[in-house]
Amino acid sequence: MSTPIPTSGLQLRSLLKSSGELELSLAEVEVTAPGPDEVLVRIEASPINPSDLGLLLGPADMAAAVYSGTAARPVVTAPMPAPAMRAMAARVDESMPVGNEGAGTVIAAGTSETAQALLGKKVAVLGGAMYGQYRTLPVASCLVLPADATAAEGASCFVNPLTALGMTETMRMEGHKALVHTAAASNLGQMLNKICIKDGIDLVNIVRNPEQAAILRGIGAKYICDSSAPTFLNDLTEALVATGATLAFDAIGGGKLAGQILTCMEIAANKTAAVYSRYGSSVHKQVYIYGGLDMAPTELNRAFGMIWGIGGWLLTPFLMKIGPAASQKLRDRVAAELKTTFASHYAAEISLAETLSAEAIAVYNRRATGEKYLINPAKGL
């Protein structure tokens, strides 16, 4: 039997004003009853991923933010740089919900057989607007969690796990045999290591300090290159020679790293080349930028021949490319390995109101390894 459907619930909203300010607040929004092939989920956990921060905060100057409102209904206002205002003109004066994924309990279901089958189940969901108490979604957006799984364990079922699996699938589809990954000690990076170890794929991990390297050694990573070490480029080249990796996924985006990876790939390829070519090696080298931990321009030194590529990579277009059947296989693997390969770890669990506190924003906006936050919309209510 369905739980009575609430008339409204709290939801976190991000509003970019034409005055040049970003405003974050909690709004009371109407809860819509599910249609025939939809369910109503009471959201119990939702992670703050780097991909969420682009909509939540963007490039706003949070150091100049003003905090007002009440403890239960905080309001945050921060100036937005003029270039960003021009780039985001399409969202000006539109209050937008935030949060790509989450997990919770189905409390009402539509009339279809597939919807009714989810009633009372704990599900992971993907569909936006997850930083709120309730979410009405199509059945196709839900992944039933194992019976012994909590909402917190299932909250990060989609973005990081499917991105990591998408990387290895892209490698296979494009004919590469090994991978390079930056910001490799992140939750996603640790998942990717576990996938590669289990599937027998060589993975070159690029980290930013010895502490991150220690995290990866602890889970069995073999090739780890610390970009803060004076021997970084030599270490990276040696790892590329050993693995033959010619495909990289870069979470950093800005700065010299993407170009350095391509250069080291070229050096590694030339070490085994049988014939010299003034145009560089005949090996195709590819870097996909999938994140923006550094928003500075991407710098390329063009020391890597003429057969190379650099581009963007996003999960949703990749899933559309491989189609529903292949996508479902990846989702099934995530559910089966939820507590092992795809286990996520959080530094803190915070309420919707705490999400808008100066203390919390200062932490999760650093996007630092080991400081991932989980929102529990029911906390404090």
C-alpha positions in Angstrom: 0.0 0.0 0.0 1.3 3.5 -0.9 2.1 6.0 1.8 0.0 9.1 1.6 1.6 11.5 -0.9 2.9 14.7 0.8 1.7 17.9 -0.8 5.1 19.6 -0.7 8.8 19.2 0.3 12.0 21.1 0.7 14.3 21.4 -2.3 17.7 23.1 -2.7 17.6 25.7 -5.5 20.3 27.6 -7.4 19.4 30.9 -9.0 21.6 33.0 -11.1 20.2 36.5 -11.1 20.5 39.1 -13.9 22.0 41.4 -11.2 25.2 39.2 -11.3 24.6 37.2 -8.1 24.2 33.6 -7.4 21.5 32.8 -4.8 21.2 29.5 -3.1 18.2 28.7 -0.9 15.7 26.0 0.2 12.3 26.2 -1.4 9.0 24.5 -0.6 8.0 22.8 -3.8 4.9 20.8 -4.8 5.2 17.0 -4.8 3.6 15.5 -7.9 1.8 12.2 -7.9 3.5 9.5 -10.0 2.1 8.8 -13.5 1.4 5.2 -14.7 5.0 4.3 -15.2 6.5 6.5 -12.5 7.4 6.3 -8.8 7.7 8.8 -5.9 10.9 8.4 -4.0 11.6 9.7 -0.5 15.2 10.8 -1.0 17.4 9.7 1.9 20.9 10.2 0.6 22.5 12.2 -2.3 26.2 12.8 -2.8 27.8 16.1 -3.8 29.8 15.2 -6.9 32.1 17.6 -8.8 29.6 17.5 -11.6 26.9 18.9 -9.2 29.1 21.8 -8.2 29.0 23.3 -11.7 25.3 23.9 -11.3 25.2 24.5 -7.5 28.1 27.0 -7.3 29.7 27.4 -10.8 32.5 29.9 -10.8 30.8 32.2 -8.2 33.2 34.0 -5.8 32.3 32.0 -2.7 35.0 33.9 -0.7 32.7 36.9 -1.0 29.5 35.1 -0.2 26.9 36.6 2.1 25.0 34.2 4.5 21.5 35.2 5.6 18.1 33.7 6.3 17.5 31.4 9.3 19.2 28.2 10.5 16.3 26.2 9.0 16.1 28.3 5.8 19.5 29.7 5.0 20.2 31.9 2.0 23.6 32.3 0.3 24.4 35.1 -2.1 27.7 35.3 -4.0 28.9 37.5 -6.9 29.3 35.9 -10.3 32.2 37.1 -12.6 31.0 38.9 -15.7 32.5 36.3 -18.2 30.6 33.6 -16.4 27.4 35.5 -16.6 27.8 35.7 -20.4 28.6 32.0 -20.6 25.6 31.0 -18.5 23.1 33.5 -20.1 20.6 30.6 -20.7 20.0 30.0 -17.0 19.8 33.6 -15.8 16.8 34.3 -13.5 15.7 30.6 -13.6 15.6 28.9 -10.3 17.1 25.5 -10.8 17.1 22.3 -8.7 20.4 20.6 -8.0 21.7 17.0 -7.5 22.3 14.4 -10.2 21.8 11.2 -8.2 20.6 9.8 -4.9 18.8 6.9 -3.2 15.8 6.4 -1.1 12.5 4.5 -0.6 9.6 4.3 -3.1 6.6 5.5 -1.2 4.1 5.7 -4.1 3.9 4.1 -7.5 2.0 4.5 -10.7 -0.5 1.9 -12.0 1.8 0.0 -14.3 3.1 -3.4 -13.3 6.7 -2.3 -13.3 6.0 0.7 -11.1 4.0 -1.3 -8.6 6.8 -3.8 -8.4 9.0 -1.0 -6.9 6.6 0.1 -4.1 8.4 0.0 -0.8 11.8 -0.9 -2.4 15.0 0.9 -1.7 16.3 2.3 -5.0 19.1 4.4 -6.4 17.9 7.1 -8.8 19.4 9.3 -11.5 17.5 12.2 -12.9 18.4 15.5 -11.3 16.8 17.6 -8.5 18.0 15.1 -5.9 18.8 17.7 -3.3 15.3 17.6 -2.0 13.0 15.5 0.2 11.0 13.9 -2.6 11.4 13.1 -6.3 8.9 11.7 -8.9 10.8 9.7 -11.6 10.2 7.2 -14.4 10.8 3.6 -13.4 13.6 3.5 -16.0 15.6 6.0 -13.8 15.6 3.6 -10.8 18.0 0.8 -9.8 16.7 -1.6 -7.2 19.3 -1.9 -4.4 20.2 -5.2 -2.7 18.0 -6.0 0.2 20.8 -5.4 2.7 22.0 -2.1 1.2 21.3 1.3 2.8 20.4 4.5 1.0 23.9 5.9 1.8 25.5 2.8 0.2 23.4 3.2 -2.9 23.5 7.0 -3.3 26.5 7.0 -5.6 25.4 4.2 -7.8 25.4 6.1 -11.1 27.8 8.9 -11.7 31.1 7.5 -10.4 30.5 3.8 -11.1 29.1 4.2 -14.6 31.8 6.8 -15.4 34.5 4.4 -14.3 32.9 1.5 -16.3 32.5 3.9 -19.2 36.2 4.5 -19.3 37.1 0.9 -19.6 34.3 0.3 -22.2 35.6 3.3 -24.2 39.1 1.8 -24.0 37.8 -1.4 -25.5 35.6 0.3 -28.1 38.5 2.5 -29.4 41.1 -0.3 -29.5 43.3 0.8 -26.7 44.8 -1.7 -24.2 45.5 0.3 -21.1 44.5 3.5 -19.4 45.8 6.6 -17.7 43.7 8.4 -15.1 44.3 11.7 -13.3 43.1 12.7 -9.8 43.3 9.0 -9.4 42.8 8.7 -5.6 39.3 10.1 -5.7 36.2 7.9 -5.0 35.9 7.4 -8.8 39.6 6.7 -9.1 39.5 4.1 -6.5 36.6 2.4 -8.2 38.4 2.5 -11.5 41.4 0.8 -9.9 39.2 -2.0 -8.5 37.6 -2.5 -11.9 40.9 -2.7 -13.7 42.5 -5.0 -11.1 39.4 -7.3 -11.4 39.3 -7.2 -15.2 43.1 -7.4 -15.8 43.5 -3.9 -17.3 46.7 -2.0 -16.7 46.0 1.4 -15.2 48.5 4.3 -14.8 47.4 6.5 -11.9 48.4 10.2 -11.7 48.1 11.7 -8.2 49.1 15.0 -6.7 50.9 14.0 -3.4 52.4 11.1 -1.6 49.3 10.7 0.7 47.1 10.0 -2.4 49.7 7.6 -3.7 49.5 5.7 -0.4 45.7 5.4 -0.7 46.1 3.7 -4.1 48.9 1.4 -2.9 46.6 0.3 -0.2 44.0 -1.0 -2.7 46.6 -2.7 -4.9 47.4 -0.2 -7.6 50.6 -1.0 -9.5 51.4 2.1 -11.5 51.3 5.3 -9.5 52.9 8.6 -10.6 53.0 11.6 -8.3 52.8 14.9 -10.3 54.5 16.7 -7.3 57.7 14.6 -7.6 60.7 15.9 -9.5 60.8 12.6 -11.4 57.2 12.8 -12.5 57.6 12.9 -16.2 60.2 10.1 -16.2 58.0 8.0 -13.9 55.0 8.6 -16.2 57.0 7.7 -19.3 58.2 4.5 -17.7 54.7 3.5 -16.7 53.5 4.1 -20.2 56.3 2.0 -21.7 55.4 -0.8 -19.3 51.6 -0.7 -19.9 51.3 0.6 -23.5 48.6 2.9 -22.4 47.5 5.3 -25.2 44.2 6.6 -23.7 43.9 9.0 -20.8 40.9 10.4 -18.8 41.7 13.7 -17.2 39.7 15.1 -14.4 41.9 18.2 -14.0 41.3 19.8 -17.4 43.3 23.0 -17.0 47.1 23.5 -17.1 49.8 21.5 -18.7 48.9 17.9 -17.5 47.0 16.8 -20.6 49.8 17.9 -22.9 52.4 16.3 -20.6 50.5 13.0 -20.9 50.4 13.2 -24.7 54.1 14.0 -24.7 55.0 11.1 -22.5 52.9 8.8 -24.6 54.8 9.9 -27.7 58.1 9.3 -26.0 57.0 5.9 -24.9 55.8 5.0 -28.4 59.1 6.1 -30.0 61.1 3.9 -27.6 59.7 0.9 -29.4 59.3 2.4 -32.9 61.1 0.4 -35.7 61.3 3.4 -38.1 61.9 7.1 -37.5 59.4 9.5 -38.8 59.7 13.3 -38.7 55.9 13.5 -38.2 56.1 11.5 -34.9 55.0 8.0 -34.1 52.2 6.3 -35.9 50.5 5.5 -32.6 47.2 7.3 -31.9 47.3 9.0 -28.5 44.0 10.2 -26.9 43.2 12.3 -23.9 39.6 12.9 -22.8 38.9 15.7 -20.4 35.9 14.7 -18.2 36.3 17.2 -15.3 37.3 20.6 -14.4 39.2 20.6 -11.1 41.4 23.2 -12.7 39.4 25.8 -14.7 42.5 27.4 -16.2 43.1 27.1 -20.0 44.4 23.7 -21.2 48.0 24.1 -22.3 49.4 22.0 -25.1 53.1 22.0 -26.0 52.7 20.1 -29.3 55.6 17.8 -28.6 53.7 14.6 -29.4 53.7 14.2 -33.2 50.7 14.5 -35.4 48.6 11.5 -34.5 46.7 12.5 -31.4 43.4 13.7 -30.1 42.0 15.7 -27.2 38.4 16.1 -26.4 35.6 16.0 -23.9 33.9 13.0 -22.5 30.6 12.9 -20.6 28.7 9.9 -19.2 25.2 10.6 -20.6 26.2 10.8 -24.2 28.3 7.7 -23.8 25.4 5.7 -22.4 23.2 6.9 -25.3 25.9 5.8 -27.7 26.1 2.2 -26.4 22.3 1.9 -26.0 19.9 0.6 -23.4 20.9 -3.0 -23.4 24.6 -2.3 -22.9 23.8 0.4 -20.3 21.7 -2.0 -18.3 24.6 -4.5 -18.2 26.8 -1.8 -16.6 24.0 -0.9 -14.1 23.6 -4.6 -13.2 27.3 -4.9 -12.5 27.1 -1.9 -10.2 24.3 -3.4 -8.2 26.1 -6.8 -7.9 29.3 -5.1 -6.7 27.8 -2.3 -4.7 29.6 -3.1 -1.4 33.0 -4.0 -3.0 34.1 -2.5 -6.3 31.7 0.4 -6.2 31.7 1.2 -2.5 31.8 5.0 -1.8 33.1 6.8 1.2 32.0 10.1 2.7 33.7 12.6 5.0 30.4 13.7 6.5 26.6 13.5 6.3 24.9 16.8 6.2 21.3 18.1 6.1 19.8 20.3 3.3 20.3 23.4 5.5 23.9 22.4 6.5 24.6 22.2 2.7 24.3 26.0 2.6 26.5 26.7 5.6 29.8 28.5 5.1 31.7 25.7 6.8 30.3 22.9 4.5 30.7 25.0 1.4 34.4 25.7 2.2 35.0 22.0 2.4 33.1 20.5 -0.5 34.0 23.3 -2.9 37.7 22.4 -2.5 36.8 19.2 -4.3 39.6 17.5 -2.4 40.3 13.7 -2.2 38.7 12.3 0.9 36.3 15.2 1.5 33.2 14.0 -0.3 29.9 15.0 1.4 26.6 13.2 1.5 23.3 15.1 1.8 20.5 13.5 3.9 17.4 15.5 3.3 15.7 14.0 6.3 18.4 15.0 8.7 17.4 17.6 11.3 13.7 17.5 10.3 
